[in-house]
Amino acid sequence: MKKIIFTLLLSFFLTSNINASSKEELLLSKNQPSEIKDCFETLNRATFGFNKVLDGLIFKPAARVYKVVPSPVRSGVSNALDNLSNLVTIPNNIIQGDLNKAGKNSGRFIINTTIGILGLVDVAHYVGLPDYEKEDYGQSLATLGVGPGCYLVLPVLGPSTVRDSAALLINIAGGDSWYNVTVKNDTHYFSDFDYHASQVISGIDFRAKNYDSINSLEKNSIDFYASVKSLYLQDRQQKILNTNKIVDTQDNSNWEEIEN
């Protein structure tokens, strides 16, 4: 009897490992950067050029000014933006079946929003709740088996894929998470202006963090468009697989679309 139970447990353990391994291999193969086609390259390059002009006119100058702001202020802004991102991360933790992280991220959000003054101070970190990787609906679709489709460059938002763009549209159609929680529910603490301002500040914060890296990449790339595409797809694959392997990308793996 003991042998039968042991055999069943061993079989279950091996099957679980095989399934987990197969799932990871499937995610790896589907999201392999070299396998993602640039079906809309002509349009993508035109949009990339438009974004580059927009960056030169708005985001780069704004980031240059933002970098002069005292470090504690910039850290506070980044902390607040990261705290807001939990409103997207938490439901995606649940979709992906990671209830443990969903619970811990919920705790982080509550603590930082209250004691941490709307997230300006990462109090949760000091009470033993580490900051986990951000999750989004595109990553959730990937874990559910949806392939990336073709590479796509979005106006203003930048690098993406057909899958991630569809996920973005779903999020917009359903109403942005933090917009729904605050402005739409008429909490009397946030307005539409606050919401849109946070989106703009998020873009400027991202550009400031990666100011030197982006300038260096552009300066040293034979084909800036191809370099950005390669780095983005590699980093996106990492985020989907939740790996710690370092890719030579922007500031501390902070290569991502402006959050919506």
C-alpha positions in Angstrom: 0.0 0.0 0.0 2.8 2.4 0.9 4.5 1.6 -2.4 1.3 2.4 -4.3 0.9 5.7 -2.5 4.6 6.6 -3.0 4.3 5.7 -6.7 1.1 7.9 -7.1 2.8 10.9 -5.3 5.9 10.5 -7.4 3.9 10.3 -10.6 1.9 13.4 -9.6 5.1 15.3 -8.8 6.8 14.4 -12.1 3.6 15.2 -14.0 3.4 18.6 -12.4 7.0 19.3 -13.1 6.6 18.3 -16.7 3.5 20.4 -17.1 5.2 23.4 -15.6 8.2 22.8 -17.7 6.1 22.4 -20.9 4.2 25.6 -20.1 7.4 27.5 -19.7 8.8 26.1 -22.9 5.6 27.0 -24.7 5.7 30.6 -23.4 9.4 30.8 -24.3 8.9 29.6 -27.9 5.8 31.7 -28.5 7.4 34.9 -27.2 10.9 34.3 -28.6 12.0 37.7 -30.0 13.4 36.2 -33.1 10.1 34.5 -33.9 8.0 37.6 -33.6 7.4 39.0 -37.1 7.5 42.7 -38.0 4.5 42.4 -40.3 3.8 46.2 -40.3 7.4 47.4 -40.6 6.8 50.3 -43.0 4.0 51.6 -40.8 5.9 50.8 -37.6 8.9 52.8 -38.8 6.7 55.7 -39.7 5.1 55.7 -36.3 8.5 55.2 -34.7 9.7 58.4 -36.5 6.6 60.3 -35.3 7.3 59.2 -31.7 10.9 60.2 -32.1 9.9 63.7 -33.2 7.4 63.9 -30.3 10.0 62.8 -27.9 12.4 65.5 -29.1 9.7 68.2 -28.8 8.1 67.2 -25.5 9.3 64.3 -23.5 13.1 64.7 -23.8 13.0 68.4 -22.8 10.6 67.7 -20.0 12.8 64.8 -18.8 15.8 67.1 -18.9 14.1 69.6 -16.6 12.6 66.8 -14.4 16.2 65.4 -13.8 17.0 68.7 -12.1 14.3 68.1 -9.5 15.7 67.0 -6.1 16.2 63.2 -5.9 13.8 62.7 -2.9 11.0 64.4 -4.9 11.6 62.2 -7.9 11.8 59.1 -5.7 8.5 60.0 -4.2 6.9 60.5 -7.6 8.2 57.1 -8.8 7.0 55.4 -5.6 3.5 56.9 -6.1 3.4 55.8 -9.7 4.5 52.3 -8.7 1.8 52.2 -6.0 -0.9 53.1 -8.6 0.4 50.3 -10.9 -0.7 47.8 -8.2 -4.3 48.5 -9.3 -3.4 46.8 -12.6 -0.9 44.3 -11.2 -3.3 42.8 -8.5 -6.1 41.7 -10.8 -3.5 40.2 -13.2 -1.8 38.3 -10.3 -5.3 36.8 -9.8 -5.8 36.0 -13.5 -2.4 34.3 -13.6 -3.4 32.2 -10.5 -0.7 33.8 -8.2 -3.0 34.6 -5.2 0.0 34.8 -2.9 1.4 37.8 -4.8 -2.1 39.3 -5.2 -2.5 39.3 -1.4 0.9 40.8 -0.8 0.5 43.5 -3.5 -2.9 44.3 -2.0 -1.2 44.7 1.4 1.5 46.9 -0.2 -1.1 49.1 -1.8 -3.2 49.6 1.3 -0.1 50.3 3.5 1.5 52.7 1.0 -1.7 54.5 0.1 -2.5 55.2 3.8 0.7 55.3 5.9 2.9 56.0 2.9 0.9 59.1 2.0 -0.6 58.0 -1.4 2.4 55.9 -2.1 5.0 58.7 -1.9 6.9 56.6 0.7 7.4 52.8 0.3 6.5 52.0 3.9 5.5 48.4 2.9 9.1 47.6 2.0 10.2 48.3 5.6 7.5 46.0 7.0 8.6 43.0 5.0 6.5 43.3 1.8 8.9 43.4 -1.1 8.1 45.1 -4.4 7.2 42.5 -7.0 7.4 42.8 -10.8 4.5 44.7 -12.4 2.0 42.5 -14.3 -0.5 43.6 -17.0 -3.2 42.2 -19.1 -0.8 41.4 -22.0 1.3 39.2 -19.7 -1.9 37.5 -18.5 -3.0 36.8 -22.0 0.4 35.3 -22.7 0.2 33.0 -19.7 -3.2 31.9 -20.9 -1.6 30.8 -24.2 -2.3 33.8 -26.5 0.6 34.4 -28.8 2.1 37.8 -29.3 1.2 38.3 -33.0 3.2 40.8 -34.9 5.4 43.5 -33.5 3.6 46.9 -33.4 4.6 50.5 -32.6 1.9 52.6 -31.1 1.7 56.4 -31.4 3.1 58.0 -28.2 3.0 54.6 -26.3 5.8 53.1 -28.3 6.8 49.4 -28.7 4.1 46.7 -28.4 2.7 43.6 -30.0 -0.8 42.8 -31.5 -1.6 40.9 -28.3 -0.5 43.6 -25.9 -2.2 46.3 -27.9 -5.5 44.2 -27.8 -5.0 43.9 -24.0 -4.5 47.7 -23.8 -7.8 48.2 -25.7 -9.6 45.8 -23.3 -8.2 47.8 -20.4 -9.3 51.1 -21.9 -12.8 49.7 -22.8 -13.3 48.5 -19.2 -12.0 51.7 -17.8 -8.5 52.1 -16.4 -8.2 50.5 -13.0 -7.1 53.5 -10.9 -9.5 55.7 -12.8 -12.4 53.4 -11.9 -11.3 53.2 -8.3 -11.0 56.9 -7.7 -12.3 59.4 -10.3 -15.2 57.3 -11.6 -16.4 56.4 -8.1 -16.4 60.1 -7.3 -14.2 59.8 -4.2 -13.9 63.6 -4.0 -10.2 63.2 -3.8 -9.3 62.8 -7.5 -10.4 64.5 -10.7 -10.0 63.7 -14.4 -7.1 66.2 -14.4 -5.3 64.1 -11.7 -5.7 61.0 -13.8 -4.4 62.5 -17.1 -1.6 64.3 -15.2 -0.5 61.0 -13.8 -0.2 59.5 -17.3 1.9 62.4 -18.5 4.1 62.3 -15.4 4.5 58.6 -15.9 5.9 59.1 -19.4 8.3 61.9 -18.2 9.4 59.8 -15.2 10.2 56.9 -17.5 12.1 59.1 -20.0 14.1 60.7 -17.2 15.1 57.4 -15.8 16.3 56.2 -19.2 17.6 59.5 -20.4 21.3 58.6 -20.8 20.6 55.0 -21.9 18.2 56.0 -24.7 20.6 58.7 -25.9 23.5 56.3 -25.9 21.5 53.6 -27.7 20.5 56.0 -30.4 24.0 57.3 -30.8 25.6 53.8 -31.1 22.9 52.0 -33.1 23.3 51.5 -36.8 19.5 51.0 -36.9 17.9 52.7 -33.9 14.5 51.2 -34.7 15.8 47.7 -34.9 17.7 48.1 -31.6 14.7 49.4 -29.7 12.6 46.5 -31.1 15.1 43.9 -30.1 15.6 45.2 -26.6 11.9 45.7 -26.0 10.9 42.1 -27.2 13.7 40.6 -25.1 12.6 42.5 -22.0 9.0 41.7 -22.7 9.8 38.0 -22.9 11.5 38.2 -19.5 8.5 39.9 -17.9 6.1 37.2 -19.2 8.4 34.4 -18.0 9.1 36.3 -14.7 12.8 35.5 -15.0 15.7 37.3 -13.4 18.0 37.0 -16.3 19.5 40.4 -17.0 19.0 41.9 -20.5 21.2 44.8 -21.5 18.2 47.2 -21.6 17.3 50.5 -20.0 17.4 51.6 -16.4 17.2 48.5 -14.2 14.8 46.6 -16.6 12.4 49.5 -16.6 11.7 49.2 -20.3 7.9 49.3 -20.6 5.0 51.1 -22.2 3.6 54.2 -20.5 1.1 52.6 -18.2 -2.6 53.0 -18.8 
